[in-house]
Amino acid sequence: MQTNISAAADPVESAAMEKRNSLSVKDHMKAYISHPGSGIMMLLTMIGAVLTFALLFFLIGYVLVKGIPYLDASLFSFTYTSENVSLLPSLINTLIMTVVSLAIAAPIGIFAAIFLVEYAAKGSKFVKLIRITAETLSGIPSIVYGLFGMLFFVTTLKWKMCLLSGALTMVIMILPLIMRTAEEALKSVPDSYREASFGLGAGKLRTIFTIVLPSAVPGILAGVILAIGRVVGETAALLYTAGTVAAVPSSLMGSGRTLALHMYVLSSEGLHVNQASATAVVILAFVLVINGLSGYVAGKIAKG
């Protein structure tokens, strides 16, 4: 049975919104003059928005100007040497690390969010404990995760420094982020969607997977994108768990550095600072491509 739910907007709210949108600049200025507080708030928000975009464009422009001139074919050699300081092995390791981390953390985080929103009793102490724990984990510095990963995965389990140790450490880091964003996305779905689905005879499980989850996909993917950014940009935790070997390991039990760690090593050595800047450009492009693909997938799912 298919359940198609369409929620109509409140007519009064829609009319008020349309009236606000039809106001001219002159009408807005008159309103701000008669209510100075609103004008000041509008000015502050505009300044904040302009400064945010200016800082973003400055950072992107600085990275591109510093790094693009040093991008050459030798940086994309499959084998790393002290002469070419190739970033291709690190790029492959970054992709592996991202895929493995998300493959483990995303399902756990999303299903945990579904439990908290759809199944757990509202306001229960258990739910509050989970949320406090997730928020606490989100605030722990990455170096602490790295030390934990080194002590547990590398030393106690005797896996040594490898991609799997790094990936599981990253899972612990990004799991609270995915869970909390997925929870907020699920909570933003109106209860009328669920009630209409139940009224049409759909069960709890079908309602969740055919009505609630598709509506919450954009919010869930936003959390996944943030998690990808954290995995790609992490250095401290991976320095103690994945290692700094500049090669693609034959398995997940082999050591390998990611792009951010590769850039950190080159910068700390002080011998290949220009190549480190070029690596920053590749990291920026990698994140933009991942974000673009995620947005494309979210749009397709929302339309479907």
Backbone torsions as a table, in degrees:
resi	resn	phi	psi	omega
1	MET	NA	131.2	177.4
2	GLN	-97.7	138.8	179.1
3	THR	-121.6	111.3	179.9
4	ASN	-104.7	118.0	-176.6
5	ILE	-112.7	130.4	175.0
6	SER	-131.1	122.6	-177.6
7	ALA	-100.1	124.6	179.0
8	ALA	-85.4	140.6	179.8
9	ALA	-71.1	155.6	177.9
10	ASP	-65.4	124.2	-177.4
11	PRO	-59.6	-40.2	-179.3
12	VAL	-64.8	-44.3	179.7
13	GLU	-66.1	-39.2	179.0
14	SER	-64.6	-40.0	179.1
15	ALA	-66.0	-40.9	179.0
16	ALA	-65.6	-39.6	178.8
17	MET	-65.5	-42.2	178.9
18	GLU	-64.0	-36.7	178.7
19	LYS	-66.3	-41.5	178.8
20	ARG	-64.5	-39.5	-178.4
21	ASN	-70.3	-23.0	-177.5
22	SER	-86.8	-4.5	-179.6
23	LEU	-69.8	141.3	178.3
24	SER	-81.7	171.2	177.6
25	VAL	-62.2	-37.6	179.4
26	LYS	-63.1	-42.4	178.5
27	ASP	-63.9	-39.7	177.9
28	HIS	-62.2	-42.8	-178.9
29	MET	-64.2	-40.2	177.2
30	LYS	-61.8	-40.5	179.9
31	ALA	-65.7	-38.8	-179.9
32	TYR	-69.8	-34.8	178.6
33	ILE	-67.6	-41.3	179.3
34	SER	-73.7	-21.5	177.6
35	HIS	-129.0	82.6	-175.1
36	PRO	-56.7	-33.6	-179.9
37	GLY	-60.5	-40.5	178.0
38	SER	-65.5	-39.3	178.1
39	GLY	-63.6	-42.3	178.8
40	ILE	-64.5	-41.8	179.3
41	MET	-64.2	-40.4	177.3
42	MET	-62.1	-41.9	179.4
43	LEU	-64.5	-43.1	-180.0
44	LEU	-64.3	-41.4	179.5
45	THR	-66.7	-37.0	177.5
46	MET	-66.6	-40.7	178.0
47	ILE	-63.4	-42.8	178.0
48	GLY	-61.3	-42.3	180.0
49	ALA	-65.8	-43.3	-179.7
50	VAL	-64.0	-44.2	179.6
51	LEU	-63.8	-38.9	179.4
52	THR	-63.0	-48.8	179.6
53	PHE	-66.4	-37.0	179.3
54	ALA	-64.2	-42.2	178.4
55	LEU	-64.9	-40.9	179.1
56	LEU	-61.8	-49.3	-178.8
57	PHE	-66.1	-33.5	177.1
58	PHE	-64.4	-46.0	-179.8
59	LEU	-62.9	-45.1	-179.9
60	ILE	-64.4	-44.5	179.3
61	GLY	-62.8	-40.3	179.8
62	TYR	-63.0	-44.9	179.9
63	VAL	-63.5	-43.5	-178.9
64	LEU	-65.5	-43.3	-178.7
65	VAL	-65.4	-40.2	-178.0
66	LYS	-75.9	-30.4	-170.9
67	GLY	-101.9	-35.3	-174.6
68	ILE	-58.2	-41.1	-179.2
69	PRO	-60.2	-19.4	-175.9
70	TYR	-105.5	9.5	173.9
71	LEU	-80.2	119.4	177.3
72	ASP	-143.7	174.2	-174.1
73	ALA	-63.5	-31.4	-177.0
74	SER	-64.5	-26.5	178.9
75	LEU	-70.4	-14.5	-178.1
76	PHE	-112.6	24.4	173.5
77	SER	-71.8	145.2	-176.4
78	PHE	-70.2	-28.8	-179.4
79	THR	-105.7	130.8	179.1
80	TYR	-83.7	134.6	171.5
81	THR	-134.8	167.8	179.5
82	SER	-70.4	-14.5	178.5
83	GLU	-88.3	-47.1	-176.3
84	ASN	-90.2	-16.6	-176.6
85	VAL	37.8	52.9	-175.4
86	SER	-60.2	140.5	177.4
87	LEU	-100.0	-5.0	-176.9
88	LEU	-61.3	-44.3	176.0
89	PRO	-58.5	-39.3	178.9
90	SER	-67.8	-35.3	177.4
91	LEU	-63.9	-43.4	177.8
92	ILE	-64.6	-42.6	177.7
93	ASN	-62.5	-37.6	177.7
94	THR	-63.3	-42.9	178.4
95	LEU	-63.4	-43.2	178.5
96	ILE	-63.0	-45.6	-179.0
97	MET	-61.3	-42.4	-179.2
98	THR	-65.7	-46.2	-178.2
99	VAL	-64.2	-46.5	-178.5
100	VAL	-64.9	-43.6	-178.8
101	SER	-63.3	-45.3	-179.4
102	LEU	-70.9	-34.1	179.6
103	ALA	-62.1	-27.9	179.1
104	ILE	-93.6	-46.2	-171.9
105	ALA	-76.5	-38.8	-175.0
106	ALA	-62.0	-51.1	179.2
107	PRO	-61.6	-42.3	-179.5
108	ILE	-63.0	-46.3	-178.7
109	GLY	-64.7	-41.6	-178.9
110	ILE	-68.5	-43.6	179.6
111	PHE	-68.2	-34.0	175.2
112	ALA	-64.0	-40.5	177.9
113	ALA	-65.1	-40.6	177.3
114	ILE	-60.7	-41.2	178.4
115	PHE	-62.5	-44.6	-177.0
116	LEU	-65.4	-36.6	-174.6
117	VAL	-89.1	-42.1	-169.7
118	GLU	-98.7	-26.7	-172.4
119	TYR	-116.4	-37.7	-176.2
120	ALA	-69.3	148.3	178.3
121	ALA	-67.2	136.3	-178.0
122	LYS	-64.0	128.3	176.4
123	GLY	76.5	12.3	-179.6
124	SER	-71.8	154.8	-179.5
125	LYS	-66.1	-31.4	179.8
126	PHE	-65.2	-43.1	178.3
127	VAL	-64.1	-43.4	178.4
128	LYS	-61.3	-38.4	179.3
129	LEU	-64.9	-41.6	179.2
130	ILE	-64.1	-43.2	-179.2
131	ARG	-66.0	-41.7	178.1
132	ILE	-64.1	-40.1	178.5
133	THR	-63.2	-43.8	179.8
134	ALA	-63.7	-42.2	179.1
135	GLU	-66.5	-35.9	177.7
136	THR	-66.6	-43.0	178.6
137	LEU	-63.3	-33.4	-179.7
138	SER	-67.3	-25.5	-176.8
139	GLY	-94.0	-1.8	-179.2
140	ILE	-76.3	133.2	178.2
141	PRO	-61.1	148.5	-176.2
142	SER	-64.1	-28.2	179.7
143	ILE	-63.9	-31.8	177.7
144	VAL	-67.4	-41.8	175.3
145	TYR	-61.0	-39.3	179.4
146	GLY	-63.4	-42.5	178.7
147	LEU	-66.1	-39.6	177.0
148	PHE	-63.0	-45.3	179.0
149	GLY	-61.3	-38.8	179.0
150	MET	-66.5	-43.4	-178.0
151	LEU	-70.9	-37.1	-175.2
152	PHE	-90.8	-59.8	-175.0
153	PHE	-73.9	-44.2	-174.7
154	VAL	-77.8	-45.8	-173.2
155	THR	-92.8	-55.7	-174.9
156	THR	-66.9	-50.1	179.4
157	LEU	-80.4	-9.1	176.7
158	LYS	59.6	38.3	175.5
159	TRP	-83.8	-14.1	-173.8
160	LYS	62.4	-177.2	179.9
161	MET	-74.8	118.0	-177.2
162	CYS	-154.2	169.5	-179.4
163	LEU	-63.5	-34.7	-179.0
164	LEU	-66.8	-41.3	176.6
165	SER	-61.1	-43.6	178.0
166	GLY	-65.3	-41.6	-178.4
167	ALA	-65.3	-42.0	179.8
168	LEU	-68.7	-33.5	174.3
169	THR	-64.4	-41.6	177.9
170	MET	-66.9	-32.7	176.4
171	VAL	-59.0	-44.9	179.5
172	ILE	-64.0	-34.7	-178.3
173	MET	-71.6	-43.5	-172.5
174	ILE	-92.7	-11.4	-178.9
175	LEU	-59.4	-47.2	178.0
176	PRO	-61.2	-37.1	179.6
177	LEU	-63.5	-47.7	179.9
178	ILE	-64.7	-42.1	-177.3
179	MET	-64.8	-44.6	-176.8
180	ARG	-69.5	-42.1	178.7
181	THR	-67.6	-38.6	177.3
182	ALA	-65.9	-37.1	178.3
183	GLU	-63.9	-45.7	179.4
184	GLU	-64.5	-36.5	178.9
185	ALA	-66.0	-40.5	179.0
186	LEU	-69.3	-37.1	179.0
187	LYS	-68.4	-24.9	-179.9
188	SER	-76.9	-13.0	177.0
189	VAL	-73.3	124.0	-176.3
190	PRO	-59.3	142.6	177.0
191	ASP	-63.9	-22.8	179.3
192	SER	-62.6	-30.3	176.3
193	TYR	-62.2	-45.6	-179.2
194	ARG	-66.7	-43.8	-178.3
195	GLU	-64.3	-39.8	178.1
196	ALA	-65.4	-39.0	179.1
197	SER	-65.3	-43.4	177.8
198	PHE	-64.0	-37.3	179.6
199	GLY	-65.1	-28.4	177.6
200	LEU	-84.6	0.7	174.9
201	GLY	99.1	5.0	179.3
202	ALA	-77.0	146.5	177.9
203	GLY	-83.3	178.7	-178.0
204	LYS	-61.4	-47.9	-176.1
205	LEU	-65.8	-43.8	-180.0
206	ARG	-65.9	-38.2	178.5
207	THR	-61.6	-41.8	-178.6
208	ILE	-64.4	-46.1	-171.7
209	PHE	-86.1	-19.8	-179.4
210	THR	-107.1	-20.0	-176.8
211	ILE	-117.4	-55.5	-171.2
212	VAL	-72.9	-53.1	-176.1
213	LEU	-61.2	-47.0	177.6
214	PRO	-57.9	-35.4	179.0
215	SER	-70.8	-27.2	-176.9
216	ALA	-95.6	0.0	-175.7
217	VAL	-56.0	-46.3	-179.8
218	PRO	-56.5	-43.2	179.0
219	GLY	-67.3	-39.0	178.7
220	ILE	-65.3	-42.7	179.5
221	LEU	-67.1	-29.1	175.2
222	ALA	-61.5	-41.8	175.9
223	GLY	-65.8	-38.6	178.4
224	VAL	-64.7	-39.7	178.6
225	ILE	-63.3	-42.2	176.6
226	LEU	-62.6	-38.6	178.3
227	ALA	-65.2	-39.9	177.4
228	ILE	-60.8	-44.2	178.8
229	GLY	-60.5	-36.4	179.4
230	ARG	-71.0	-38.5	178.3
231	VAL	-66.0	-46.0	-177.1
232	VAL	-64.8	-36.9	-175.3
233	GLY	-92.6	0.9	-175.7
234	GLU	-77.8	139.0	176.9
235	THR	-128.7	-49.2	-172.0
236	ALA	-60.2	-47.9	-177.9
237	ALA	-66.1	-38.6	-177.8
238	LEU	-77.3	-22.4	178.9
239	LEU	-62.1	-33.8	-178.0
240	TYR	-96.5	-7.7	-174.8
241	THR	-121.0	-43.7	-178.1
242	ALA	-91.7	-25.1	179.9
243	GLY	89.6	-178.0	-174.8
244	THR	-124.7	20.6	179.4
245	VAL	-67.3	126.9	-176.5
246	ALA	-90.1	64.8	179.8
247	ALA	-158.0	159.0	176.3
248	VAL	-86.7	116.1	-177.9
249	PRO	-69.5	157.4	-180.0
250	SER	-74.3	-17.9	179.0
251	SER	-152.7	175.1	178.9
252	LEU	-67.7	-14.0	179.4
253	MET	-87.8	6.2	177.6
254	GLY	-100.3	155.1	-178.7
255	SER	-83.8	148.5	178.2
256	GLY	-169.3	146.4	-180.0
257	ARG	-95.0	150.5	175.4
258	THR	-93.2	177.5	-177.5
259	LEU	-62.2	-45.5	-179.7
260	ALA	-63.4	-40.1	178.1
261	LEU	-68.6	-36.4	176.0
262	HIS	-61.5	-44.7	178.6
263	MET	-64.6	-39.4	178.9
264	TYR	-63.5	-44.0	-179.0
265	VAL	-63.9	-45.1	179.7
266	LEU	-62.4	-40.4	-179.4
267	SER	-68.8	-41.1	-178.1
268	SER	-68.5	-31.7	177.6
269	GLU	-71.0	-30.5	178.2
270	GLY	75.5	7.7	-178.3
271	LEU	-98.3	-23.3	-175.2
272	HIS	-134.7	54.5	-178.1
273	VAL	-66.1	-37.7	179.3
274	ASN	-64.1	-40.9	177.5
275	GLN	-67.4	-30.6	175.1
276	ALA	-64.9	-38.6	176.5
277	SER	-65.1	-39.0	176.7
278	ALA	-64.7	-36.5	176.9
279	THR	-63.3	-35.9	177.8
280	ALA	-62.1	-37.3	177.3
281	VAL	-63.5	-42.4	179.8
282	VAL	-65.3	-39.9	177.3
283	ILE	-61.4	-44.5	178.9
284	LEU	-60.9	-44.7	179.4
285	ALA	-65.1	-39.5	179.7
286	PHE	-60.8	-46.4	-179.7
287	VAL	-65.8	-40.7	179.3
288	LEU	-63.2	-40.7	179.0
289	VAL	-64.9	-44.5	179.8
290	ILE	-62.7	-43.1	178.8
291	ASN	-63.9	-40.5	178.0
292	GLY	-63.1	-43.6	178.4
293	LEU	-64.8	-40.4	178.9
294	SER	-63.9	-42.5	177.6
295	GLY	-64.4	-36.9	178.2
296	TYR	-65.3	-43.7	179.0
297	VAL	-64.0	-42.1	179.9
298	ALA	-62.3	-40.7	178.3
299	GLY	-63.9	-41.8	179.5
300	LYS	-63.7	-42.4	-179.2
301	ILE	-66.8	-41.2	-179.2
302	ALA	-64.3	-39.2	178.7
303	LYS	-72.5	-34.1	-178.8
304	GLY	-75.5	NA	NA
